[in-house]
Amino acid sequence: MSATHVSPTLYGRGSEKADGFGAIGAGLKKLFARIKGWNERRATFLELEALDDRILADIGLTRGEIAQVAAGHYVRSHQDGYKVVSIPTPANTAGQEARAA
């Protein structure tokens, strides 16, 4: 019987094959996180949409503000109630940094 030698460059730590699997795993994790976020926003929208106007008024919202609330663009202030805020996205902040330079 003879022993077979497996090269560490093919299956070991320095393997490009292993790095490819890591990149695929990271991409899948990012994809599932985006799907989970979308599903949570959709569920919030549907729950608020199902409420009648009287209940929405009780919590300080109008029917036209439901989409902004579901998207997370509302911030609760103790004095003012709810208000719309602009939340920068990575694409927006990159453009602002380029203009500032």
Long-range contacts (C-beta under 8 A, 24 or more apart in sequence): 41-70, 41-71, 41-72, 42-70, 44-69, 44-70, 45-70
